[in-house]
Amino acid sequence: QPLAPLETYLEWVAEHVALSRFELRSEALHFDSHVQIGCVGQAHYVAARRAGGDEAMIIWLNRLADYAWFCGTGRMTTQGMGQTRRIADFRFQIAD
């Protein structure tokens, strides 16, 4: 199933997906020649309902959340940083 034009999808996410809770802490990784500061924790998001058409967007939101484990985010991903994954079996659903 093709994704709607990227701009349309990014607009939908900006308007309808919100950070609902986060628990983050900074953490330092010590390499031979330097220290890299990053963060570790959890972030929870919710998608708000709008007037129809959300189902396809929610399907893609869940697909992208599943893909997070494989894509690597941020920098220094080859050294083990930038790991992102879905927590348990949470699935985005349309909230009232």
N, CA, C and O atoms as a GROMACS GRO file, in nm:
protein
  384
    1GLN      N    1   0.085  -0.118   0.000
    1GLN     CA    2   0.000   0.000   0.000
    1GLN      C    3   0.089   0.123   0.000
    1GLN      O    4   0.172   0.140   0.089
    2PRO      N    5   0.072   0.209  -0.099
    2PRO     CA    6   0.159   0.328  -0.106
    2PRO      C    7   0.124   0.430   0.003
    2PRO      O    8   0.009   0.443   0.044
    3LEU      N    9   0.226   0.500   0.047
    3LEU     CA   10   0.208   0.606   0.144
    3LEU      C   11   0.160   0.730   0.069
    3LEU      O   12   0.206   0.759  -0.041
    4ALA      N   13   0.068   0.803   0.132
    4ALA     CA   14   0.021   0.929   0.072
    4ALA      C   15   0.144   1.016   0.044
    4ALA      O   16   0.251   0.990   0.099
    5PRO      N   17   0.131   1.118  -0.037
    5PRO     CA   18   0.247   1.204  -0.057
    5PRO      C   19   0.310   1.239   0.078
    5PRO      O   20   0.239   1.271   0.173
    6LEU      N   21   0.442   1.234   0.085
    6LEU     CA   22   0.512   1.253   0.211
    6LEU      C   23   0.472   1.381   0.282
    6LEU      O   24   0.453   1.381   0.404
    7GLU      N   25   0.458   1.489   0.209
    7GLU     CA   26   0.420   1.615   0.271
    7GLU      C   27   0.285   1.604   0.338
    7GLU      O   28   0.266   1.656   0.448
    8THR      N   29   0.190   1.537   0.275
    8THR     CA   30   0.056   1.519   0.332
    8THR      C   31   0.065   1.439   0.460
    8THR      O   32   0.001   1.473   0.560
    9TYR      N   33   0.145   1.333   0.459
    9TYR     CA   34   0.158   1.249   0.578
    9TYR      C   35   0.225   1.326   0.692
    9TYR      O   36   0.180   1.319   0.806
   10LEU      N   37   0.332   1.399   0.662
   10LEU     CA   38   0.401   1.476   0.765
   10LEU      C   39   0.310   1.584   0.824
   10LEU      O   40   0.316   1.610   0.944
   11GLU      N   41   0.227   1.645   0.742
   11GLU     CA   42   0.130   1.742   0.792
   11GLU      C   43   0.031   1.675   0.887
   11GLU      O   44   0.000   1.729   0.992
   12TRP      N   45  -0.018   1.556   0.849
   12TRP     CA   46  -0.113   1.484   0.933
   12TRP      C   47  -0.049   1.451   1.068
   12TRP      O   48  -0.111   1.469   1.173
   13VAL      N   49   0.076   1.402   1.066
   13VAL     CA   50   0.145   1.369   1.191
   13VAL      C   51   0.162   1.494   1.276
   13VAL      O   52   0.136   1.490   1.396
   14ALA      N   53   0.204   1.606   1.216
   14ALA     CA   54   0.223   1.729   1.292
   14ALA      C   55   0.094   1.778   1.356
   14ALA      O   56   0.096   1.834   1.466
   15GLU      N   57  -0.018   1.757   1.290
   15GLU     CA   58  -0.147   1.805   1.341
   15GLU      C   59  -0.215   1.708   1.436
   15GLU      O   60  -0.292   1.751   1.522
   16HIS      N   61  -0.189   1.577   1.423
   16HIS     CA   62  -0.270   1.479   1.495
   16HIS      C   63  -0.195   1.383   1.586
   16HIS      O   64  -0.258   1.303   1.656
   17VAL      N   65  -0.064   1.387   1.587
   17VAL     CA   66   0.012   1.299   1.675
   17VAL      C   67   0.085   1.387   1.776
   17VAL      O   68   0.149   1.486   1.741
   18ALA      N   69   0.073   1.347   1.904
   18ALA     CA   70   0.132   1.428   2.010
   18ALA      C   71   0.209   1.339   2.107
   18ALA      O   72   0.175   1.222   2.128
   19LEU      N   73   0.312   1.395   2.164
   19LEU     CA   74   0.384   1.330   2.272
   19LEU      C   75   0.297   1.337   2.395
   19LEU      O   76   0.259   1.446   2.439
   20SER      N   77   0.264   1.221   2.453
   20SER     CA   78   0.176   1.221   2.570
   20SER      C   79   0.251   1.202   2.701
   20SER      O   80   0.204   1.244   2.806
   21ARG      N   81   0.367   1.139   2.694
   21ARG     CA   82   0.446   1.115   2.815
   21ARG      C   83   0.587   1.074   2.775
   21ARG      O   84   0.607   1.009   2.672
   22PHE      N   85   0.684   1.113   2.855
   22PHE     CA   86   0.820   1.066   2.829
   22PHE      C   87   0.896   1.051   2.960
   22PHE      O   88   0.870   1.121   3.058
   23GLU      N   89   0.988   0.958   2.960
   23GLU     CA   90   1.078   0.934   3.072
   23GLU      C   91   1.217   0.916   3.012
   23GLU      O   92   1.254   0.806   2.971
   24LEU      N   93   1.294   1.024   3.008
   24LEU     CA   94   1.426   1.021   2.946
   24LEU      C   95   1.532   1.061   3.047
   24LEU      O   96   1.506   1.140   3.138
   25ARG      N   97   1.650   1.007   3.031
   25ARG     CA   98   1.763   1.048   3.113
   25ARG      C   99   1.888   1.053   3.024
   25ARG      O  100   1.899   0.979   2.927
   26SER      N  101   1.977   1.140   3.059
   26SER     CA  102   2.101   1.146   2.982
   26SER      C  103   2.194   1.034   3.028
   26SER      O  104   2.190   0.989   3.142
   27GLU      N  105   2.277   0.991   2.934
   27GLU     CA  106   2.373   0.885   2.964
   27GLU      C  107   2.497   0.908   2.879
   27GLU      O  108   2.488   0.950   2.764
   28ALA      N  109   2.612   0.879   2.938
   28ALA     CA  110   2.739   0.898   2.868
   28ALA      C  111   2.795   0.764   2.823
   28ALA      O  112   2.796   0.667   2.900
   29LEU      N  113   2.842   0.759   2.700
   29LEU     CA  114   2.916   0.642   2.650
   29LEU      C  115   3.063   0.682   2.641
   29LEU      O  116   3.096   0.785   2.581
   30HIS      N  117   3.149   0.603   2.700
   30HIS     CA  118   3.292   0.633   2.703
   30HIS      C  119   3.363   0.554   2.593
   30HIS      O  120   3.372   0.431   2.598
   31PHE      N  121   3.414   0.626   2.495
   31PHE     CA  122   3.493   0.567   2.387
   31PHE      C  123   3.641   0.589   2.420
   31PHE      O  124   3.674   0.661   2.514
   32ASP      N  125   3.730   0.529   2.342
   32ASP     CA  126   3.873   0.543   2.368
   32ASP      C  127   3.919   0.688   2.371
   32ASP      O  128   3.997   0.728   2.457
   33SER      N  129   3.870   0.767   2.276
   33SER     CA  130   3.920   0.904   2.262
   33SER      C  131   3.823   1.013   2.306
   33SER      O  132   3.860   1.130   2.310
   34HIS      N  133   3.700   0.977   2.339
   34HIS     CA  134   3.603   1.081   2.376
   34HIS      C  135   3.483   1.020   2.448
   34HIS      O  136   3.467   0.898   2.457
   35VAL      N  137   3.400   1.108   2.500
   35VAL     CA  138   3.275   1.068   2.565
   35VAL      C  139   3.161   1.124   2.482
   35VAL      O  140   3.164   1.239   2.440
   36GLN      N  141   3.061   1.042   2.457
   36GLN     CA  142   2.945   1.085   2.380
   36GLN      C  143   2.823   1.085   2.473
   36GLN      O  144   2.794   0.983   2.536
   37ILE      N  145   2.755   1.197   2.482
   37ILE     CA  146   2.636   1.209   2.565
   37ILE      C  147   2.513   1.180   2.480
   37ILE      O  148   2.501   1.230   2.368
   38GLY      N  149   2.425   1.100   2.532
   38GLY     CA  150   2.300   1.067   2.464
   38GLY      C  151   2.187   1.057   2.565
   38GLY      O  152   2.200   1.104   2.678
   39CYS      N  153   2.078   0.996   2.525
   39CYS     CA  154   1.968   0.979   2.620
   39CYS      C  155   1.910   0.839   2.605
   39CYS      O  156   1.919   0.776   2.500
   40VAL      N  157   1.849   0.794   2.714
   40VAL     CA  158   1.788   0.662   2.721
   40VAL      C  159   1.653   0.680   2.787
   40VAL      O  160   1.640   0.759   2.880
   41GLY      N  161   1.553   0.608   2.740
   41GLY     CA  162   1.423   0.616   2.805
   41GLY      C  163   1.310   0.580   2.712
   41GLY      O  164   1.329   0.513   2.611
   42GLN      N  165   1.193   0.626   2.748
   42GLN     CA  166   1.073   0.596   2.672
   42GLN      C  167   0.998   0.724   2.639
   42GLN      O  168   0.999   0.821   2.715
   43ALA      N  169   0.932   0.722   2.524
   43ALA     CA  170   0.843   0.830   2.484
   43ALA      C  171   0.714   0.765   2.436
   43ALA      O  172   0.716   0.666   2.364
   44HIS      N  173   0.602   0.821   2.476
   44HIS     CA  174   0.471   0.768   2.440
   44HIS      C  175   0.397   0.874   2.357
   44HIS      O  176   0.399   0.992   2.390
   45TYR      N  177   0.333   0.829   2.251
   45TYR     CA  178   0.263   0.919   2.160
   45TYR      C  179   0.118   0.877   2.147
   45TYR      O  180   0.084   0.760   2.168
   46VAL      N  181   0.030   0.972   2.113
   46VAL     CA  182  -0.109   0.940   2.084
   46VAL      C  183  -0.147   1.010   1.954
   46VAL      O  184  -0.092   1.114   1.918
   47ALA      N  185  -0.243   0.950   1.884
   47ALA     CA  186  -0.298   1.009   1.761
   47ALA      C  187  -0.441   1.050   1.789
   47ALA      O  188  -0.520   0.969   1.837
   48ALA      N  189  -0.476   1.175   1.758
   48ALA     CA  190  -0.610   1.226   1.783
   48ALA      C  191  -0.699   1.207   1.661
   48ALA      O  192  -0.652   1.211   1.547
   49ARG      N  193  -0.826   1.186   1.686
   49ARG     CA  194  -0.923   1.164   1.579
   49ARG      C  195  -0.952   1.294   1.504
   49ARG      O  196  -0.951   1.404   1.561
   50ARG      N  197  -0.977   1.278   1.376
   50ARG     CA  198  -1.026   1.390   1.295
   50ARG      C  199  -1.139   1.339   1.209
   50ARG      O  200  -1.186   1.227   1.230
   51ALA      N  201  -1.185   1.413   1.115
   51ALA     CA  202  -1.304   1.377   1.036
   51ALA      C  203  -1.273   1.279   0.924
   51ALA      O  204  -1.266   1.319   0.808
   52GLY      N  205  -1.256   1.152   0.955
   52GLY     CA  206  -1.240   1.049   0.853
   52GLY      C  207  -1.104   1.048   0.786
   52GLY      O  208  -1.031   1.147   0.787
   53GLY      N  209  -1.071   0.935   0.726
   53GLY     CA  210  -0.946   0.921   0.654
   53GLY      C  211  -0.827   0.888   0.740
   53GLY      O  212  -0.716   0.874   0.690
   54ASP      N  213  -0.848   0.875   0.870
   54ASP     CA  214  -0.737   0.848   0.961
   54ASP      C  215  -0.685   0.705   0.954
   54ASP      O  216  -0.569   0.680   0.986
   55GLU      N  217  -0.768   0.612   0.914
   55GLU     CA  218  -0.730   0.472   0.920
   55GLU      C  219  -0.601   0.443   0.843
   55GLU      O  220  -0.513   0.374   0.894
   56ALA      N  221  -0.589   0.494   0.722
   56ALA     CA  222  -0.468   0.472   0.642
   56ALA      C  223  -0.346   0.536   0.708
   56ALA      O  224  -0.237   0.480   0.705
   57MET      N  225  -0.364   0.652   0.767
   57MET     CA  226  -0.253   0.720   0.834
   57MET      C  227  -0.208   0.641   0.957
   57MET      O  228  -0.089   0.629   0.983
   58ILE      N  229  -0.303   0.587   1.032
   58ILE     CA  230  -0.272   0.508   1.151
   58ILE      C  231  -0.199   0.380   1.110
   58ILE      O  232  -0.105   0.338   1.177
   59ILE      N  233  -0.243   0.317   1.001
   59ILE     CA  234  -0.175   0.197   0.951
   59ILE      C  235  -0.028   0.229   0.925
   59ILE      O  236   0.061   0.152   0.964
   60TRP      N  237  -0.001   0.341   0.858
   60TRP     CA  238   0.138   0.379   0.830
   60TRP      C  239   0.213   0.414   0.956
   60TRP      O  240   0.332   0.384   0.966
   61LEU      N  241   0.149   0.478   1.051
   61LEU     CA  242   0.214   0.512   1.177
   61LEU      C  243   0.261   0.384   1.247
   61LEU      O  244   0.373   0.379   1.299
   62ASN      N  245   0.178   0.282   1.248
   62ASN     CA  246   0.216   0.154   1.307
   62ASN      C  247   0.327   0.085   1.228
   62ASN      O  248   0.417   0.025   1.288
   63ARG      N  249   0.323   0.093   1.097
   63ARG     CA  250   0.430   0.034   1.016
   63ARG      C  251   0.564   0.101   1.044
   63ARG      O  252   0.666   0.035   1.057
   64LEU      N  253   0.561   0.233   1.054
   64LEU     CA  254   0.685   0.306   1.081
   64LEU      C  255   0.736   0.277   1.222
   64LEU      O  256   0.857   0.269   1.243
   65ALA      N  257   0.646   0.261   1.318
   65ALA     CA  258   0.688   0.225   1.454
   65ALA      C  259   0.753   0.087   1.456
   65ALA      O  260   0.851   0.065   1.526
   66ASP      N  261   0.698  -0.007   1.378
   66ASP     CA  262   0.758  -0.140   1.367
   66ASP      C  263   0.896  -0.134   1.300
   66ASP      O  264   0.987  -0.208   1.338
   67TYR      N  265   0.911  -0.047   1.204
   67TYR     CA  266   1.036  -0.032   1.130
   67TYR      C  267   1.146   0.034   1.214
   67TYR      O  268   1.265   0.018   1.184
   68ALA      N  269   1.110   0.106   1.318
   68ALA     CA  270   1.207   0.182   1.398
   68ALA      C  271   1.324   0.097   1.444
   68ALA      O  272   1.437   0.144   1.446
   69TRP      N  273   1.298  -0.028   1.482
   69TRP     CA  274   1.405  -0.117   1.531
   69TRP      C  275   1.512  -0.139   1.425
   69TRP      O  276   1.629  -0.157   1.459
   70PHE      N  277   1.475  -0.138   1.298
   70PHE     CA  278   1.567  -0.172   1.190
   70PHE      C  279   1.637  -0.051   1.129
   70PHE      O  280   1.741  -0.067   1.066
   71CYS      N  281   1.583   0.069   1.146
   71CYS     CA  282   1.633   0.183   1.068
   71CYS      C  283   1.749   0.257   1.132
   71CYS      O  284   1.831   0.314   1.060
   72GLY      N  285   1.761   0.258   1.263
   72GLY     CA  286   1.866   0.336   1.328
   72GLY      C  287   1.834   0.484   1.317
   72GLY      O  288   1.810   0.534   1.207
   73THR      N  289   1.834   0.553   1.428
   73THR     CA  290   1.802   0.696   1.427
   73THR      C  291   1.916   0.774   1.491
   73THR      O  292   1.990   0.720   1.574
   74GLY      N  293   1.930   0.897   1.454
   74GLY     CA  294   2.035   0.979   1.512
   74GLY      C  295   2.171   0.949   1.451
   74GLY      O  296   2.182   0.915   1.333
   75ARG      N  297   2.274   0.964   1.533
   75ARG     CA  298   2.410   0.946   1.483
   75ARG      C  299   2.481   0.832   1.555
   75ARG      O  300   2.436   0.785   1.659
   76MET      N  301   2.590   0.790   1.499
   76MET     CA  302   2.677   0.685   1.553
   76MET      C  303   2.602   0.552   1.571
   76MET      O  304   2.623   0.480   1.669
   77THR      N  305   2.515   0.521   1.477
   77THR     CA  306   2.436   0.398   1.487
   77THR      C  307   2.522   0.272   1.476
   77THR      O  308   2.485   0.168   1.531
   78THR      N  309   2.635   0.279   1.408
   78THR     CA  310   2.721   0.161   1.398
   78THR      C  311   2.793   0.130   1.528
   78THR      O  312   2.845   0.020   1.545
   79GLN      N  313   2.796   0.226   1.621
   79GLN     CA  314   2.856   0.203   1.752
   79GLN      C  315   2.749   0.170   1.858
   79GLN      O  316   2.777   0.171   1.977
   80GLY      N  317   2.627   0.142   1.814
   80GLY     CA  318   2.522   0.103   1.907
   80GLY      C  319   2.432   0.215   1.954
   80GLY      O  320   2.344   0.193   2.037
   81MET      N  321   2.454   0.334   1.904
   81MET     CA  322   2.367   0.445   1.943
   81MET      C  323   2.252   0.454   1.842
   81MET      O  324   2.256   0.390   1.737
   82GLY      N  325   2.151   0.532   1.874
   82GLY     CA  326   2.041   0.552   1.783
   82GLY      C  327   1.947   0.435   1.773
   82GLY      O  328   1.883   0.415   1.669
   83GLN      N  329   1.937   0.355   1.878
   83GLN     CA  330   1.844   0.242   1.876
   83GLN      C  331   1.706   0.289   1.919
   83GLN      O  332   1.690   0.353   2.023
   84THR      N  333   1.608   0.256   1.840
   84THR     CA  334   1.469   0.292   1.868
   84THR      C  335   1.385   0.168   1.846
   84THR      O  336   1.407   0.094   1.750
   85ARG      N  337   1.289   0.143   1.934
   85ARG     CA  338   1.201   0.028   1.915
   85ARG      C  339   1.065   0.054   1.976
   85ARG      O  340   1.049   0.138   2.065
   86ARG      N  341   0.970  -0.020   1.927
   86ARG     CA  342   0.834  -0.013   1.980
   86ARG      C  343   0.833  -0.085   2.114
   86ARG      O  344   0.896  -0.190   2.130
   87ILE      N  345   0.762  -0.030   2.210
   87ILE     CA  346   0.751  -0.091   2.342
   87ILE      C  347   0.639  -0.193   2.340
   87ILE      O  348   0.524  -0.161   2.308
   88ALA      N  349   0.671  -0.317   2.375
   88ALA     CA  350   0.573  -0.427   2.382
   88ALA      C  351   0.490  -0.434   2.255
   88ALA      O  352   0.544  -0.421   2.145
   89ASP      N  353   0.362  -0.453   2.268
   89ASP     CA  354   0.273  -0.467   2.152
   89ASP      C  355   0.179  -0.349   2.138
   89ASP      O  356   0.071  -0.362   2.080
   90PHE      N  357   0.220  -0.232   2.190
   90PHE     CA  358   0.134  -0.115   2.177
   90PHE      C  359   0.112  -0.085   2.030
   90PHE      O  360   0.206  -0.086   1.951
   91ARG      N  361  -0.011  -0.056   1.992
   91ARG     CA  362  -0.045  -0.016   1.856
   91ARG      C  363  -0.119   0.116   1.862
   91ARG      O  364  -0.204   0.138   1.948
   92PHE      N  365  -0.083   0.205   1.769
   92PHE     CA  366  -0.157   0.330   1.760
   92PHE      C  367  -0.300   0.301   1.722
   92PHE      O  368  -0.326   0.219   1.634
   93GLN      N  369  -0.391   0.366   1.788
   93GLN     CA  370  -0.532   0.360   1.754
   93GLN      C  371  -0.583   0.502   1.754
   93GLN      O  372  -0.519   0.593   1.807
   94ILE      N  373  -0.697   0.520   1.696
   94ILE     CA  374  -0.755   0.654   1.691
   94ILE      C  375  -0.821   0.684   1.824
   94ILE      O  376  -0.912   0.612   1.866
   95ALA      N  377  -0.776   0.790   1.889
   95ALA     CA  378  -0.833   0.830   2.018
   95ALA      C  379  -0.948   0.927   1.995
   95ALA      O  380  -0.945   1.007   1.902
   96ASP      N  381  -1.047   0.920   2.080
   96ASP     CA  382  -1.161   1.014   2.072
   96ASP      C  383  -1.125   1.146   2.134
   96ASP      O  384  -1.207   1.238   2.136
   0.00000   0.00000   0.00000
